[in-house]
């Protein structure tokens, strides 16, 4: 599972697009089609173009496209660096408690977890969840998605009791606030049925919760 910052509302069709915006759209299209490596190349290109422009929104969107694709295509160190930039850009543009900023912080925590910085990753993601729940409510998508992702991090590190408590809390909140068939409820069910990630054992640095 991987959290991704939602894209900002796009300009209406018919408005002229900048080269960076076109490259962002190409990256998104390739990702939708499942071609992650081609999407990553387009995202790198979009990121380069956007950072040459004077459009903060384009820089934010290009960085938001590149960060998760870097993680998903195995560029772990680049993902951490790009997520750090994304958090800075989102905080400056949108504010520290905006949902897109919180998604960026959650993504950065996941990137740290992928490279074995488990204690930091879990601490940071737990802080994101606390902020999201206090600012947007425990039933908000950013809150529930962060809580279910926290389940995954705990589970992959072997902390099954803590993971179970997080998952139980997410299930209870979702059942109380969300209708049957809601995608977030389906995501929680999927996570409950998904085993711990085998690949994480090679980099995991935490055996017990702190």
Short mmCIF file of the C-alpha atoms (twelve columns), coordinates in Angstrom:
data_MODEL
# 
_entry.id   MODEL 
# 
loop_
_atom_site.group_PDB 
_atom_site.id 
_atom_site.type_symbol 
_atom_site.label_atom_id 
_atom_site.label_alt_id 
_atom_site.label_comp_id 
_atom_site.label_asym_id 
_atom_site.label_seq_id 
_atom_site.Cartn_x 
_atom_site.Cartn_y 
_atom_site.Cartn_z 
_atom_site.pdbx_PDB_model_num 
ATOM 1   C CA . UNK A 1   0.000   0.000   0.000   1 
ATOM 2   C CA . UNK A 2   1.189   3.491   -0.749  1 
ATOM 3   C CA . UNK A 3   -0.355  6.845   0.090   1 
ATOM 4   C CA . UNK A 4   -0.341  9.440   -2.672  1 
ATOM 5   C CA . UNK A 5   -1.101  13.124  -2.414  1 
ATOM 6   C CA . UNK A 6   -4.350  13.837  -4.293  1 
ATOM 7   C CA . UNK A 7   -3.888  15.936  -7.416  1 
ATOM 8   C CA . UNK A 8   -5.062  19.527  -7.297  1 
ATOM 9   C CA . UNK A 9   -8.097  20.503  -9.426  1 
ATOM 10  C CA . UNK A 10  -6.956  20.763  -13.026 1 
ATOM 11  C CA . UNK A 11  -7.637  23.691  -15.384 1 
ATOM 12  C CA . UNK A 12  -10.657 23.315  -17.634 1 
ATOM 13  C CA . UNK A 13  -10.033 21.881  -21.074 1 
ATOM 14  C CA . UNK A 14  -9.319  24.511  -23.684 1 
ATOM 15  C CA . UNK A 15  -6.929  26.504  -21.516 1 
ATOM 16  C CA . UNK A 16  -3.352  26.509  -22.820 1 
ATOM 17  C CA . UNK A 17  -1.016  24.221  -20.896 1 
ATOM 18  C CA . UNK A 18  2.621   24.809  -20.077 1 
ATOM 19  C CA . UNK A 19  5.201   22.144  -21.024 1 
ATOM 20  C CA . UNK A 20  5.538   21.192  -17.365 1 
ATOM 21  C CA . UNK A 21  1.791   20.721  -16.977 1 
ATOM 22  C CA . UNK A 22  1.643   18.576  -20.119 1 
ATOM 23  C CA . UNK A 23  4.501   16.427  -18.806 1 
ATOM 24  C CA . UNK A 24  2.716   16.019  -15.446 1 
ATOM 25  C CA . UNK A 25  -0.403  14.868  -17.283 1 
ATOM 26  C CA . UNK A 26  1.620   12.397  -19.372 1 
ATOM 27  C CA . UNK A 27  3.154   10.964  -16.194 1 
ATOM 28  C CA . UNK A 28  -0.298  10.599  -14.629 1 
ATOM 29  C CA . UNK A 29  -1.642  8.869   -17.737 1 
ATOM 30  C CA . UNK A 30  1.240   6.407   -17.852 1 
ATOM 31  C CA . UNK A 31  0.807   5.653   -14.151 1 
ATOM 32  C CA . UNK A 32  -2.911  5.017   -14.681 1 
ATOM 33  C CA . UNK A 33  -2.004  2.539   -17.419 1 
ATOM 34  C CA . UNK A 34  0.371   0.747   -15.047 1 
ATOM 35  C CA . UNK A 35  3.591   1.733   -16.839 1 
ATOM 36  C CA . UNK A 36  5.389   2.971   -13.758 1 
ATOM 37  C CA . UNK A 37  8.855   3.245   -15.273 1 
ATOM 38  C CA . UNK A 38  7.650   5.358   -18.206 1 
ATOM 39  C CA . UNK A 39  5.570   7.403   -15.761 1 
ATOM 40  C CA . UNK A 40  8.684   7.928   -13.638 1 
ATOM 41  C CA . UNK A 41  10.659  9.225   -16.638 1 
ATOM 42  C CA . UNK A 42  7.873   11.662  -17.493 1 
ATOM 43  C CA . UNK A 43  7.706   12.747  -13.844 1 
ATOM 44  C CA . UNK A 44  11.455  13.454  -13.790 1 
ATOM 45  C CA . UNK A 45  11.044  15.542  -16.952 1 
ATOM 46  C CA . UNK A 46  8.036   17.377  -15.523 1 
ATOM 47  C CA . UNK A 47  9.920   18.052  -12.297 1 
ATOM 48  C CA . UNK A 48  12.852  19.541  -14.220 1 
ATOM 49  C CA . UNK A 49  10.569  21.784  -16.287 1 
ATOM 50  C CA . UNK A 50  8.484   22.886  -13.328 1 
ATOM 51  C CA . UNK A 51  11.497  23.912  -11.283 1 
ATOM 52  C CA . UNK A 52  12.634  26.158  -14.118 1 
ATOM 53  C CA . UNK A 53  9.309   28.001  -14.055 1 
ATOM 54  C CA . UNK A 54  7.899   30.649  -11.770 1 
ATOM 55  C CA . UNK A 55  4.735   28.700  -10.986 1 
ATOM 56  C CA . UNK A 56  4.667   27.393  -7.388  1 
ATOM 57  C CA . UNK A 57  1.574   25.269  -8.103  1 
ATOM 58  C CA . UNK A 58  3.376   23.509  -10.965 1 
ATOM 59  C CA . UNK A 59  6.423   22.858  -8.805  1 
ATOM 60  C CA . UNK A 60  4.156   21.397  -6.136  1 
ATOM 61  C CA . UNK A 61  2.250   19.180  -8.573  1 
ATOM 62  C CA . UNK A 62  5.388   17.973  -10.357 1 
ATOM 63  C CA . UNK A 63  7.059   17.094  -7.077  1 
ATOM 64  C CA . UNK A 64  3.881   15.364  -5.902  1 
ATOM 65  C CA . UNK A 65  3.971   13.262  -9.069  1 
ATOM 66  C CA . UNK A 66  7.664   12.383  -8.836  1 
ATOM 67  C CA . UNK A 67  7.934   11.462  -5.139  1 
ATOM 68  C CA . UNK A 68  5.671   8.375   -5.083  1 
ATOM 69  C CA . UNK A 69  6.862   7.221   -8.502  1 
ATOM 70  C CA . UNK A 70  10.461  7.354   -7.297  1 
ATOM 71  C CA . UNK A 71  9.450   5.158   -4.356  1 
ATOM 72  C CA . UNK A 72  7.442   2.728   -6.478  1 
ATOM 73  C CA . UNK A 73  10.223  2.291   -9.049  1 
ATOM 74  C CA . UNK A 74  12.968  1.594   -6.532  1 
ATOM 75  C CA . UNK A 75  14.657  5.008   -6.321  1 
ATOM 76  C CA . UNK A 76  14.479  4.971   -2.531  1 
ATOM 77  C CA . UNK A 77  16.967  7.732   -1.697  1 
ATOM 78  C CA . UNK A 78  15.506  10.022  -4.351  1 
ATOM 79  C CA . UNK A 79  12.041  9.360   -2.922  1 
ATOM 80  C CA . UNK A 80  13.110  10.521  0.545   1 
ATOM 81  C CA . UNK A 81  14.703  13.678  -0.846  1 
ATOM 82  C CA . UNK A 82  11.771  14.451  -3.131  1 
ATOM 83  C CA . UNK A 83  9.217   13.897  -0.380  1 
ATOM 84  C CA . UNK A 84  11.181  16.257  1.846   1 
ATOM 85  C CA . UNK A 85  10.975  18.892  -0.890  1 
ATOM 86  C CA . UNK A 86  7.283   18.136  -1.326  1 
ATOM 87  C CA . UNK A 87  6.535   18.674  2.351   1 
ATOM 88  C CA . UNK A 88  8.357   22.025  2.241   1 
ATOM 89  C CA . UNK A 89  6.504   23.123  -0.907  1 
ATOM 90  C CA . UNK A 90  3.100   22.012  0.364   1 
ATOM 91  C CA . UNK A 91  3.604   23.647  3.742   1 
ATOM 92  C CA . UNK A 92  4.597   26.931  2.102   1 
ATOM 93  C CA . UNK A 93  1.758   26.860  -0.442  1 
ATOM 94  C CA . UNK A 94  -1.088  25.285  1.536   1 
ATOM 95  C CA . UNK A 95  -0.225  25.331  5.226   1 
ATOM 96  C CA . UNK A 96  0.964   22.680  7.644   1 
ATOM 97  C CA . UNK A 97  -2.453  21.127  8.347   1 
ATOM 98  C CA . UNK A 98  -3.816  21.066  4.796   1 
ATOM 99  C CA . UNK A 99  -4.810  17.574  3.658   1 
ATOM 100 C CA . UNK A 100 -2.320  17.584  0.765   1 
ATOM 101 C CA . UNK A 101 0.491   18.559  3.151   1 
ATOM 102 C CA . UNK A 102 -0.466  15.733  5.488   1 
ATOM 103 C CA . UNK A 103 -0.457  13.262  2.581   1 
ATOM 104 C CA . UNK A 104 3.024   14.527  1.680   1 
ATOM 105 C CA . UNK A 105 4.239   13.987  5.245   1 
ATOM 106 C CA . UNK A 106 2.711   10.506  5.259   1 
ATOM 107 C CA . UNK A 107 4.465   9.698   2.002   1 
ATOM 108 C CA . UNK A 108 7.782   10.860  3.422   1 
ATOM 109 C CA . UNK A 109 7.276   8.590   6.432   1 
ATOM 110 C CA . UNK A 110 6.668   5.663   4.092   1 
ATOM 111 C CA . UNK A 111 9.825   6.537   2.155   1 
ATOM 112 C CA . UNK A 112 11.855  6.455   5.369   1 
ATOM 113 C CA . UNK A 113 10.300  3.091   6.242   1 
ATOM 114 C CA . UNK A 114 11.318  1.645   2.879   1 
ATOM 115 C CA . UNK A 115 14.982  2.357   3.607   1 
ATOM 116 C CA . UNK A 116 14.892  1.010   7.175   1 
ATOM 117 C CA . UNK A 117 14.403  4.189   9.188   1 
ATOM 118 C CA . UNK A 118 11.522  2.443   10.908  1 
ATOM 119 C CA . UNK A 119 11.397  4.246   14.254  1 
ATOM 120 C CA . UNK A 120 11.370  7.658   12.569  1 
ATOM 121 C CA . UNK A 121 8.837   6.518   9.975   1 
ATOM 122 C CA . UNK A 122 6.360   5.210   12.538  1 
ATOM 123 C CA . UNK A 123 6.812   8.198   14.846  1 
ATOM 124 C CA . UNK A 124 6.289   10.646  11.973  1 
ATOM 125 C CA . UNK A 125 3.283   8.806   10.562  1 
ATOM 126 C CA . UNK A 126 1.670   8.606   13.992  1 
ATOM 127 C CA . UNK A 127 2.128   12.365  14.304  1 
ATOM 128 C CA . UNK A 128 0.495   12.866  10.897  1 
ATOM 129 C CA . UNK A 129 -2.470  10.788  12.029  1 
ATOM 130 C CA . UNK A 130 -2.832  12.777  15.255  1 
ATOM 131 C CA . UNK A 131 -2.758  16.072  13.342  1 
ATOM 132 C CA . UNK A 132 -5.186  14.800  10.699  1 
ATOM 133 C CA . UNK A 133 -7.675  13.481  13.243  1 
ATOM 134 C CA . UNK A 134 -7.564  16.683  15.301  1 
ATOM 135 C CA . UNK A 135 -7.770  19.033  12.317  1 
ATOM 136 C CA . UNK A 136 -10.049 17.146  9.925   1 
ATOM 137 C CA . UNK A 137 -11.764 14.552  12.142  1 
ATOM 138 C CA . UNK A 138 -11.025 10.840  12.570  1 
ATOM 139 C CA . UNK A 139 -13.455 9.980   9.757   1 
ATOM 140 C CA . UNK A 140 -11.715 12.158  7.136   1 
ATOM 141 C CA . UNK A 141 -10.049 10.268  4.275   1 
ATOM 142 C CA . UNK A 142 -6.595  11.565  5.196   1 
ATOM 143 C CA . UNK A 143 -7.078  10.379  8.782   1 
ATOM 144 C CA . UNK A 144 -8.374  6.915   7.944   1 
ATOM 145 C CA . UNK A 145 -5.831  6.335   5.188   1 
ATOM 146 C CA . UNK A 146 -2.991  7.389   7.479   1 
ATOM 147 C CA . UNK A 147 -4.231  5.121   10.268  1 
ATOM 148 C CA . UNK A 148 -4.491  2.131   7.930   1 
ATOM 149 C CA . UNK A 149 -1.033  2.876   6.564   1 
ATOM 150 C CA . UNK A 150 0.282   3.009   10.127  1 
ATOM 151 C CA . UNK A 151 -1.144  -0.506  10.479  1 
ATOM 152 C CA . UNK A 152 1.009   -1.594  7.537   1 
ATOM 153 C CA . UNK A 153 4.188   -0.087  8.964   1 
ATOM 154 C CA . UNK A 154 3.679   -1.719  12.360  1 
ATOM 155 C CA . UNK A 155 2.782   -5.037  10.722  1 
ATOM 156 C CA . UNK A 156 5.805   -5.033  8.405   1 
ATOM 157 C CA . UNK A 157 8.082   -4.444  11.414  1 
ATOM 158 C CA . UNK A 158 6.525   -7.413  13.205  1 
ATOM 159 C CA . UNK A 159 4.525   -5.451  15.784  1 
ATOM 160 C CA . UNK A 160 1.346   -7.399  15.170  1 
ATOM 161 C CA . UNK A 161 -0.490  -6.469  18.371  1 
ATOM 162 C CA . UNK A 162 -0.076  -2.742  17.729  1 
ATOM 163 C CA . UNK A 163 -0.976  -3.220  14.068  1 
ATOM 164 C CA . UNK A 164 -4.136  -5.066  15.100  1 
ATOM 165 C CA . UNK A 165 -5.167  -2.230  17.439  1 
ATOM 166 C CA . UNK A 166 -4.686  0.337   14.665  1 
ATOM 167 C CA . UNK A 167 -6.653  -1.779  12.217  1 
ATOM 168 C CA . UNK A 168 -9.460  -2.321  14.721  1 
ATOM 169 C CA . UNK A 169 -9.695  1.422   15.326  1 
ATOM 170 C CA . UNK A 170 -9.775  2.129   11.583  1 
ATOM 171 C CA . UNK A 171 -12.449 -0.535  11.034  1 
ATOM 172 C CA . UNK A 172 -14.609 0.873   13.834  1 
ATOM 173 C CA . UNK A 173 -14.339 4.467   12.601  1 
ATOM 174 C CA . UNK A 174 -15.043 3.480   9.000   1 
ATOM 175 C CA . UNK A 175 -18.078 1.400   9.968   1 
ATOM 176 C CA . UNK A 176 -19.452 4.294   12.000  1 
ATOM 177 C CA . UNK A 177 -19.000 7.057   9.444   1 
ATOM 178 C CA . UNK A 178 -18.701 5.535   5.967   1 
ATOM 179 C CA . UNK A 179 -21.328 3.703   3.878   1 
ATOM 180 C CA . UNK A 180 -20.870 0.118   2.768   1 
ATOM 181 C CA . UNK A 181 -18.992 -0.019  -0.509  1 
ATOM 182 C CA . UNK A 182 -16.895 3.050   0.272   1 
ATOM 183 C CA . UNK A 183 -13.377 2.625   -1.221  1 
ATOM 184 C CA . UNK A 184 -11.719 3.358   2.120   1 
ATOM 185 C CA . UNK A 185 -13.687 0.565   3.801   1 
ATOM 186 C CA . UNK A 186 -12.604 -1.760  0.992   1 
ATOM 187 C CA . UNK A 187 -8.984  -0.644  1.500   1 
ATOM 188 C CA . UNK A 188 -9.187  -1.462  5.208   1 
ATOM 189 C CA . UNK A 189 -10.560 -4.923  4.390   1 
ATOM 190 C CA . UNK A 190 -7.737  -5.494  1.910   1 
ATOM 191 C CA . UNK A 191 -5.126  -4.506  4.476   1 
ATOM 192 C CA . UNK A 192 -6.661  -6.884  7.021   1 
ATOM 193 C CA . UNK A 193 -6.197  -9.725  4.525   1 
ATOM 194 C CA . UNK A 194 -2.704  -8.745  3.365   1 
ATOM 195 C CA . UNK A 195 0.323   -10.364 5.041   1 
ATOM 196 C CA . UNK A 196 3.392   -8.428  6.154   1 
ATOM 197 C CA . UNK A 197 5.744   -7.376  3.386   1 
ATOM 198 C CA . UNK A 198 8.559   -9.909  3.079   1 
ATOM 199 C CA . UNK A 199 10.924  -7.405  1.437   1 
ATOM 200 C CA . UNK A 200 10.948  -5.160  4.502   1 
ATOM 201 C CA . UNK A 201 12.763  -7.727  6.640   1 
ATOM 202 C CA . UNK A 202 16.027  -7.008  4.825   1 
ATOM 203 C CA . UNK A 203 16.046  -3.357  5.930   1 
ATOM 204 C CA . UNK A 204 13.962  -3.372  9.135   1 
ATOM 205 C CA . UNK A 205 15.765  -1.787  12.081  1 
ATOM 206 C CA . UNK A 206 13.064  -2.163  14.732  1 
ATOM 207 C CA . UNK A 207 12.049  -5.429  16.367  1 
ATOM 208 C CA . UNK A 208 9.767   -4.040  19.061  1 
ATOM 209 C CA . UNK A 209 7.762   -0.823  19.404  1 
ATOM 210 C CA . UNK A 210 9.347   2.033   21.335  1 
# 
